Amino acid sequence: MTLPVVWLPEADADLKEARAWYDDVRPELGARFARAVESTVEAIVENPLQFQVAYRGRRRAGVRRFPYGIFFEVQEGQVLVIACLHGKRNPKRWQAR
């Protein structure tokens, strides 16, 4: 059984900001980033408990080939994406969400 994925508005904004940054660097890089995030989300949906707990029951899945992490929480009947942030960002930015 696969769980539906729900993105917090802040997490969606994180994703769009990162995609825009990569698009500015090189347009095809933004598309690659989007595909890598999509693959990561698919892996989360398939087996969310395989990812390490990062903070208070919230887990982190790394985005392959990019220094980003998808922070999420497994809730009853869904996966809630809390943030999509660069690994060098201050963790307090997503922990308060």
Secondary structure, DSSP 8 states (H G I E B T S, - for coil): ----EEE-HHHHHHHHHHHHHHHHH-HHHHHHHHHHHHHHHHHHHH-GGGS-EEETTEEEEE-TTSSEEEEEEEETTEEEEEEEEETTS-THHHHT-
